């Protein structure tokens, strides 16, 4: 599928679901120019996010910091994440609880979720926890078992999330409710995660752009 065909496919879906379409938004990159993070890197990012979210929800870092250090994942945290887990703050915790939604497209890309629904509802955290290794279990079997979906499937999702993000931002700019029950915070997290997965602008986790 060419980038233009993918764009047209997404626009048909958006119209079917009743979402606004900006036909002037450009195409995303073609399959041939796309490079994905490796399954192991994506799995490690999930485990790091799990600890970040756990710290944010509990506003306590003891068990999460110990897990990351004992399992050798501390260096895989982003600089912002290292600072937060070292000294959790209430001011930052609320924002970082939303990182559980960033985990969803990454888990879908690894086949841990069978479907990627439209981002209308917050994800049941139990569904996330149940698909990850427990803190007292060795993470290596989990990391070795992972495989990514095809580039085409991931770019289909990327194109959709990109255009949904424009719809939520457009609604915010003109001061109207977002159509179709889209949840702006979830869309933002999904866009961040999928752009990281597809190495958008070769940026690291803290520096990912979600431009529309």
C-alpha positions as CSV (number, residue, x, y, z in Angstrom):
1,X,0.0,0.0,0.0
2,X,1.3,3.4,-0.9
3,X,1.2,6.3,1.6
4,X,-1.5,8.0,-0.4
5,X,-3.6,4.8,-0.4
6,X,-3.1,4.4,3.3
7,X,-4.2,8.1,3.8
8,X,-7.4,7.4,1.7
9,X,-8.1,4.2,3.7
10,X,-7.8,6.1,7.0
11,X,-10.0,8.9,5.7
12,X,-12.7,6.5,4.7
13,X,-12.7,5.0,8.2
14,X,-12.8,8.4,9.8
15,X,-15.8,9.4,7.7
16,X,-17.6,6.1,8.5
17,X,-17.1,6.8,12.2
18,X,-18.2,10.4,11.9
19,X,-14.9,12.1,12.6
20,X,-13.8,15.2,10.8
21,X,-11.2,14.8,8.1
22,X,-8.4,17.2,7.1
23,X,-7.6,16.2,3.5
24,X,-4.6,18.6,3.6
25,X,-2.7,16.6,6.3
26,X,0.3,15.0,4.5
27,X,0.9,11.3,4.1
28,X,3.1,9.4,6.6
29,X,6.2,7.7,5.6
30,X,6.1,4.7,3.2
31,X,6.7,1.1,4.4
32,X,10.1,1.1,2.7
33,X,11.4,4.1,4.7
34,X,10.1,2.9,8.1
35,X,12.4,1.4,10.8
36,X,10.8,-0.1,13.9
37,X,12.4,-0.5,17.3
38,X,13.3,-4.1,18.0
39,X,10.8,-6.4,19.9
40,X,13.2,-6.5,22.8
41,X,13.6,-2.7,22.9
42,X,9.8,-2.3,22.8
43,X,9.4,-5.0,25.5
44,X,12.0,-3.2,27.7
45,X,10.2,0.1,27.2
46,X,7.0,-1.5,28.4
47,X,8.6,-2.7,31.6
48,X,10.0,0.7,32.2
49,X,6.7,2.4,31.6
50,X,5.0,-0.1,33.9
51,X,7.4,1.0,36.7
52,X,6.9,4.7,35.9
53,X,3.1,4.3,36.0
54,X,3.3,2.3,39.2
55,X,5.3,5.0,40.8
56,X,2.9,7.7,39.6
57,X,-0.2,5.9,40.8
58,X,1.3,5.0,44.2
59,X,3.5,8.0,44.6
60,X,6.0,5.6,46.0
61,X,9.2,4.5,44.3
62,X,10.6,1.8,46.6
63,X,9.7,-1.5,44.8
64,X,9.7,0.0,41.3
65,X,13.2,1.5,41.7
66,X,14.5,-1.7,43.2
67,X,13.0,-3.8,40.3
68,X,14.6,-1.5,37.7
69,X,18.0,-1.6,39.3
70,X,18.0,-5.3,40.2
71,X,16.8,-6.3,36.7
72,X,19.3,-4.0,34.9
73,X,16.7,-1.7,33.4
74,X,17.6,1.5,35.1
75,X,19.7,2.7,32.1
76,X,16.7,2.0,29.8
77,X,14.7,4.7,31.5
78,X,14.6,8.1,29.9
79,X,16.2,11.0,31.8
80,X,12.8,12.3,32.8
81,X,11.8,8.9,34.1
82,X,15.0,8.5,36.1
83,X,14.4,11.8,37.8
84,X,10.8,11.0,38.6
85,X,11.4,7.6,40.0
86,X,14.4,8.9,42.0
87,X,12.2,11.6,43.5
88,X,8.5,11.2,42.8
89,X,6.5,14.4,42.9
90,X,2.8,14.9,43.0
91,X,3.0,17.6,40.4
92,X,4.4,15.2,37.8
93,X,2.6,12.0,39.0
94,X,-0.8,12.9,37.5
95,X,0.6,13.4,34.0
96,X,2.6,10.3,34.2
97,X,-0.3,8.1,35.2
98,X,-1.5,8.6,31.6
99,X,1.6,6.7,30.4
100,X,-0.4,3.5,31.0
101,X,-2.2,4.5,27.7
102,X,1.1,4.8,25.9
103,X,1.6,1.1,26.7
104,X,-1.5,0.1,24.8
105,X,-0.3,0.6,21.2
106,X,3.1,-0.9,22.1
107,X,1.4,-4.0,23.5
108,X,-0.8,-4.2,20.5
109,X,2.2,-3.9,18.2
110,X,3.7,-6.9,20.0
111,X,0.6,-8.9,19.7
112,X,-0.2,-8.7,23.4
113,X,-3.6,-7.2,22.5
114,X,-5.5,-8.7,19.7
115,X,-7.1,-5.5,18.5
116,X,-6.4,-1.8,18.8
117,X,-9.8,-0.1,19.5
118,X,-10.5,3.5,18.8
119,X,-9.1,5.6,21.6
120,X,-12.4,6.5,23.3
121,X,-12.1,4.8,26.7
122,X,-9.4,4.4,29.3
123,X,-7.8,1.0,29.3
124,X,-8.5,-1.4,32.2
125,X,-5.2,-1.5,34.0
126,X,-5.7,-5.1,34.9
127,X,-5.7,-6.0,31.2
128,X,-2.2,-4.4,31.0
129,X,-0.9,-6.0,34.2
130,X,-2.1,-9.4,33.3
131,X,0.0,-9.4,30.1
132,X,3.3,-8.4,31.7
133,X,5.6,-10.5,33.9
134,X,5.1,-10.1,37.6
135,X,7.8,-8.1,39.5
136,X,9.1,-11.3,41.1
137,X,9.3,-13.2,37.8
138,X,12.4,-13.1,35.6
139,X,11.7,-10.8,32.6
140,X,13.9,-12.7,30.2
141,X,11.3,-15.3,29.0
142,X,8.9,-12.5,28.3
143,X,11.4,-10.4,26.4
144,X,12.6,-13.4,24.3
145,X,9.0,-14.3,23.4
146,X,8.1,-11.0,21.7
147,X,7.6,-10.3,18.0
148,X,6.3,-7.3,16.2
149,X,3.4,-7.1,13.9
150,X,4.2,-6.2,10.2
151,X,5.3,-2.7,9.3
152,X,2.1,-2.3,7.2
153,X,-0.2,-3.0,10.2
154,X,1.8,-0.7,12.4
155,X,1.7,2.1,9.8
156,X,-2.0,1.7,9.4
157,X,-2.4,2.3,13.1
158,X,0.1,5.2,13.0
159,X,-1.8,6.9,10.2
160,X,-5.1,6.5,12.0
161,X,-3.7,7.8,15.3
162,X,-2.1,10.8,13.6
163,X,-5.3,11.9,11.9
164,X,-7.4,11.2,15.1
165,X,-4.9,13.5,17.0
166,X,-5.5,16.3,14.5
167,X,-9.3,15.9,15.1
168,X,-8.9,16.3,18.9
169,X,-6.6,19.3,18.5
170,X,-8.9,20.9,16.0
171,X,-11.9,20.5,18.3
172,X,-9.8,22.1,21.2
173,X,-8.8,25.0,19.0
174,X,-12.3,25.9,18.0
175,X,-13.7,25.2,21.4
176,X,-16.1,22.4,20.6
177,X,-16.5,18.9,22.1
178,X,-14.5,16.1,20.4
179,X,-16.8,14.1,18.2
180,X,-17.3,10.4,18.6
181,X,-16.1,10.2,22.2
182,X,-12.4,10.5,21.4
183,X,-10.4,10.9,24.5
184,X,-7.7,13.6,23.9
185,X,-5.3,12.4,26.6
186,X,-5.4,8.8,25.3
187,X,-4.9,10.0,21.7
188,X,-1.9,12.0,22.8
189,X,-0.3,9.0,24.5
190,X,-1.0,6.7,21.6
191,X,0.6,9.1,19.2
192,X,3.7,9.5,21.4
193,X,4.1,5.7,21.6
194,X,3.5,5.0,17.9
195,X,5.9,7.7,16.8
196,X,8.6,6.3,19.2
197,X,8.0,2.8,17.8
198,X,8.4,3.9,14.2
199,X,11.5,6.0,15.1
200,X,9.9,9.2,14.0
201,X,12.6,11.8,13.5
202,X,15.0,9.4,15.3
203,X,14.0,11.0,18.6
204,X,14.4,9.4,22.0
205,X,11.4,8.8,24.3
206,X,11.4,12.2,26.0
207,X,11.8,14.1,22.8
208,X,9.1,12.5,20.6
209,X,7.1,15.0,18.6
210,X,3.4,14.4,18.0
211,X,2.9,17.2,15.5
212,X,-0.3,17.2,13.3
